[in-house]
């Protein structure tokens, strides 16, 4: 069953944040992930308008998505944004029966 990494972010330092975003696509691919949406047009329908960048990544399984996020490679890349270059909220959600 597929799983989805959903993140919303606020970029504070575009130069440092780009060091993170330059590394992430290869890491995601290594774990079987496929970017469905990254950046682009959006409209906040409800909730705080703090974040201005949204990302959705599909993984073949929940476990592969979690393994990607917790991998040493991702941790090294995320260090660029975790040093204050950006604020991010990330969740992993398993896909499932849409009728539930």
C-alpha positions in Angstrom: 0.0 0.0 0.0 1.5 3.4 -0.9 2.3 6.1 1.7 2.6 9.8 1.3 5.2 12.1 2.8 3.5 15.5 3.2 5.5 18.5 4.2 4.8 22.2 4.5 7.7 24.6 4.9 8.7 28.2 5.3 12.0 29.2 3.8 14.0 31.6 5.9 17.3 31.5 4.0 16.9 30.5 0.3 20.6 30.0 -0.2 21.1 27.5 2.6 17.7 25.9 1.9 18.7 25.2 -1.7 21.7 23.2 -0.4 19.0 20.9 1.2 16.7 20.8 -1.8 19.6 20.0 -4.2 20.4 16.8 -2.3 16.9 15.5 -1.5 15.7 14.2 -4.9 18.4 11.6 -5.1 17.7 10.4 -1.6 14.0 10.1 -2.2 14.7 8.1 -5.4 17.0 5.7 -3.5 14.0 4.8 -1.3 11.6 4.4 -4.1 9.9 7.7 -3.7 8.2 9.8 -6.4 7.6 13.5 -6.0 4.0 14.3 -6.8 4.0 18.0 -5.9 6.8 20.3 -4.9 6.4 24.0 -4.7 4.0 25.4 -7.2 0.7 27.2 -6.9 -1.3 26.7 -3.7 -4.2 28.1 -1.8 -4.5 27.7 2.0 -8.1 26.6 2.4 -8.1 26.5 6.2 -5.5 26.9 8.9 -2.5 29.2 9.4 -0.9 30.8 6.4 2.6 30.4 8.0 3.9 28.0 5.4 4.5 28.8 1.7 5.9 25.7 0.2 4.2 22.3 0.1 5.6 18.9 -0.9 3.9 15.5 -1.5 6.0 12.4 -2.1 4.6 9.0 -2.8 6.5 5.9 -1.5 5.6 2.3 -2.3 5.2 1.5 1.4 4.9 3.4 4.7 8.1 1.7 5.8 10.1 3.0 2.8 8.9 6.5 3.5 9.9 6.4 7.1 13.2 4.7 6.2 13.9 7.6 3.8 13.2 10.3 6.4 15.2 8.6 9.1 18.2 7.7 6.9 21.6 9.1 7.5 21.6 10.6 4.0 18.4 12.6 4.6 19.6 13.6 8.1 22.8 15.1 6.6 20.8 17.0 3.9 18.1 18.2 6.4 20.9 19.7 8.5 21.1 22.6 6.0 17.5 23.6 6.7 17.4 22.6 10.4 20.1 25.2 11.1 17.5 27.9 10.7 17.2 28.0 6.9 13.7 26.7 7.0 10.8 25.6 9.2 9.2 22.4 8.2 6.3 20.2 9.4 6.4 16.7 7.9 4.0 13.7 8.2 3.9 10.3 6.7 0.5 8.9 6.0 -0.4 5.5 4.6 -2.7 5.4 1.6 -5.7 3.2 1.9 -9.3 2.6 1.1 -10.7 6.1 0.2 -14.2 5.0 1.2 -13.1 4.5 4.9 
